[in-house]
C-alpha cells in the first residue's frame, strides 16, 4: 500500500527509466494482459532503453491485448526469455507508432522478429521476395510489406545495421515490392503481359540503394513488343501494366498505402508517355535532355520486369551520363542547379528542413553528383549511384580531400539517421525536424543521446549542418588548391587535366590561366599565401556563381598583388565576414568596378565597413573636394585630387549597386529596382556636382585667387539636373555669370569663358581616373551660341527667341555649383517658361509631338533594334520622359508637385493629381526603371556606355545577372524587356500622341 502523499516505488522507478508519464505507465502496467510481466526488472530495463518508453509500453499493451488467449502466454514467455527479440520488439514500439498500429492489427507478425539467424541480419532482394511471395493483391502486399519493414526497422533501431545498410535494405525491399506488384498486375492482365516486354528502372534514392522509410519511389518504364507483336499495341499493353503496378503500390486501401510510385523523371516528365521503347528513350536523351536529367540517370538501376531489356537500357544511357559534362549548356545548367531551391519552402520551415535547408542532405548529394559528372567521364571508379560510396570513391581518387570527405560522410550519416527516425515514427513522408518537445526528446533518444536529448540533438544537428554548409563549397575548390600548391602531404592530388575539367565545369573559360592564378595566390609559406588558401575555396565558389568567373579570379590576383603586403587587407578579408563576399561579387560582375578599384586598391576597405557602401551626401563630398583643392599646389593637382575622390565614390556607388543587385548570403538582393536606380542617380549626380565645384574652385584660384571678377554658377540640365545620372552619363550644363559691381562686362565675360575652358580642360586631362565630360549643347542657340551668358542675356534671349524645345529642356534645370544666389535667380527666371501660365497652347503641343516623331525617325542609330534601344527605342527612356515632361508643361502651373526635375517624382505627382491612371503610371515607371538599369548594367559590365544589350554572350549573361536573371535566362530577360516597353509605348501613344 502506498502511503498518502508519497510516490510509489514503481512511480520513482518509472521516472528513473525515462518515462515522462509515470502515472499513466503505472496504470498500463496494471493491465491484466501484462500480469506476468509487470514486476520483471529486465522488461523495465528494456523499456527504459527505447527511444520513448511511454510509447513502447502503450504499444506493448495493445499488442498483448491483441493476442488470442491461447497465444498470449507464448508471447509473454518469448518476450521474457529472448533478449534479442525483446530488444527488437520494444525498440520498434518505442520508435514507431505506425508499426505499433500494424502489430496491433496483425497480432502474429511479432513472430517475424523472433528468428535471429545470419540471413536475418542483412537480408537482400531474394529474402524480401520470399517475404512477399504469398501476396496476391494490393491489400495482402501491404501487410507483407509492413512485416518486412518491421524487421528492417528492428535491426535499425537496435543498431544491428547502420544508416547506410538500413537505406540499402529499404531499397532492396522496394525492389522486391515492385517485382511483386508487377507480378500481380501481369496475373490480372495476362493478355497484356503476353504482348510486351516491360522493364522497370529505379531512379533517385531507390536506384541509388539509399531509400528512406517513406519516400516516393522514382521509376522509368521501358517497353518493347515481344517477337511478332505490333509495337503500338505492345506499348499500350505495357502502359496498362505499368499503370496497374503504380496503383497497386500507391493507392490507399484498408491497410493504407505502401508509397507513391513516381514516373515524372521520364522523358518529357508527366507530359510524356508513361512507357517508351528503348530507341525512343535514346532519341530523347541524345536530342532534348537537360543536364539535370543526366544527373538523375546517374542513379538509374534496372530492378524489375524484363532483366535483359533493363540491362540494355542501363548500357545504352550510361555513356550519355558520363558525357553530360561536355554538353554545351552544362555550365549554366550547373550554375542554375547550384542555386539553392528554397523559394518553395515556407520561411518558417527553412531552418527545420533536413533535406533542402542550408547544410541539408541535398547539399551533400548535389556536390557529390556534380563531381561525379565532371570526373566520371575519365574515371569509371566514380560510377556509383550511392552517395556515400561515391564520396568514398572521390576521396580515394583525390577528387576531394580525405579529411573533408570523412567529415561530410559523418554529417550525411547523422542527417540521414535523423530523417529515418522522423519518418519512422508515423511512417509519413517528411523532412522537417519536429518542434514539439516530446517529439524532439524521442528523436534525440533514438539517436543515442540520453543525458539531455533535446539540447544534445539540436547541438549535434546544428554542428553537422554547419559542417555541410562549410564543406559543400569547399569540396569543389580545395583540391584545386592542393593541385597547384602541394599543400597536404599524403593526399592524392588532382591531375592538371582533372583540375582543368573541374574549372571548366564551374564556368571558367580559361582553366589553364585560372590554375596559374591559383598557383600564384596559394603557393608558398608566407602568411599571405596561408590566408589566401583559406579564403580561396569560398571566393572561387562566389566567382563561379557569377557570369565571368575568370575575370573575378584575375581581379582578385591583381588586388592581392597590389595590397598583399599591407596587413589590414588580408585581415579585412579574413575577419570581416561580408568583405570577402562583397569583393568577389564586385570583381566578377563586369569591368567598371574592378577597373575603378585597381586604380586605387585601398578602396577595398569600403567593402568591409557596414557604413562603407552608403552614399555620402553632396555637402560632405563638396567639403572634402574643396579641402583637397585647397591643399593642392596647382590647378592640375587640385583637380587630380577631386577626380580621385570622384573615382572612389564611383567605386562605392557601383559596389553598392552590384551587391544590392546580386545579394549576398546574409542579405537578399534589393527587391525594389527603382530604389537602386534612384540611389545610383542621386549618388552619381552628387559626386559629379562636387567634382565640378572643385574644378571651378581650382580654375578660379589659379588665375584670380579667391574671387572671380564675375559671379558664376553651373546649372545642371538633362539627367544631371534630374538627379538621374548613370555611370556613363555626361554632365549636361548651362553656365551663367553676372559681373561684379564695378567690373567691365567684357572683362567679366572673358573671365567667365576662361574659367569654363579651364574647367573642361582639367576635367578631361588624361589620368588614371575616369574623365568627366561637360556638355553645354543645351544652351541658347546650341553649339552656335556663346558658351557663357550673363543672367540678363539669358533673360533677353528667352523673352524674345526661346523655342518650345528649350522650355522643355529647362524642365531639368537645377543649381549644381558656384554662386547659389545667382543660380536661384536663374531658376526664378526660367520657371515661367517651363511651367507656362494656363499651360501649353495647342500649337506648342503639336510642335513637341512633331519634334518627338522626328527624333524617333532620325536619331536612332542605323541598324539598332528599336525594341531594345533603352534610350530612343519603343517604350524607352525618351518615350517616358517626353510623356511626363508634356504633362509638366501643360499642368505644372496648377500642380506644384509637377515642378520637379526628377522623372519618377513628376510621374508620381501626375498620378496623385489624377492626370494618369494607376495602371498606366505603374507601366511607365516600370519601363523607365528597367531601361535605366539596362544602361547602368551595360556600363558596369563593359566599362563603356551603351544603350542596348551587348551581343557578347558572356556580357549579356552578366547584364542578366545584374537584372536578376539566373544563368540560361537571357532570352527571358530580353522577352521581358520587350514586353514591358511595348506596354509602355501603348501608354505613350495614348497620353503623349493622343492616339
GIWOZI-V64410 format. One line per field, one symbol per residue. psi: psi as a letter, one per 30 degrees, with the letter a starting at -180 (. if undefined). Layout:
psi->???
//
This chain:
psi->kkkkfkkleeeeeeefggkfieeeeeeeffkffgefffgjfeeeeeefflejeeeeeeeeeeeeefkkeffeeeeeeeeefjeeeeeeeeeeeffjeefeeeeeeifffffffekhleffeilaeeeeeefgefkfaeefeeeeeeeeeeeeeeeeffgelaeeeeeeeeeeeeeeeeeeeeeeeeefieeeefflkkkkjkabfeeghhllejlkjklkkkllklkflkeeeeeeeeeeeeeeeeeeeekkafgaldlkjjgfglkgbfflkeklleeeeeeeefefklefeeeeffgkkkflbjeeeeeeeeeefeeeeffefflegeeeeeeeffkkifefkkeffefgjeeflkgaeeeeeeeeeeeeeefffgjffgikfkeeeeeeeeeefgflkeeeeeeeeeeeeeeeeeeeeeeeeghkjlgkklfkeeeeeeeeefggjfeieeeeeeeeeeeeeeeeeefeeeeefefeeeeffhejkfkkkkleeeeeeeeefggkeieeeeeeeeeeefllgleeeeeeeeeeeeeeeeefflfieeeeeeeeeeeeeefffkefeeeeeefjefeeeeeeeefgfaeeeeeeeffiffffffffkeffgkkkleeeeeeeeeeeeffleaeeeefeeefeeeeeeeeeeeeeeeeeeellefjllkfjfeeeeeeeeeeeeeeeeeeeeeeeeeeeeeegbfkkfkkkkkkklbfefghgkaegkljklkkkljklkfkkeeeeeeeeeeeeeeeeeefgkjafkkljkkjgfglkgbfflkeklleeeeeeeeeefkleeeeeefffkkkelajeeeeeeeeeefefefikkgakleeeeeeeeeeeeeeefefkkkfkjffgjeeflkgaeeeeeeeeeeeefefeffjeffilfkeeeeeeeeeefgfkleeeeeeeeeeeeeeeeeeeeeeeefglllglklfkeeeeeeeeeeggklkggeeeeeeeeeeefeeeeeeeeeeefg.
//
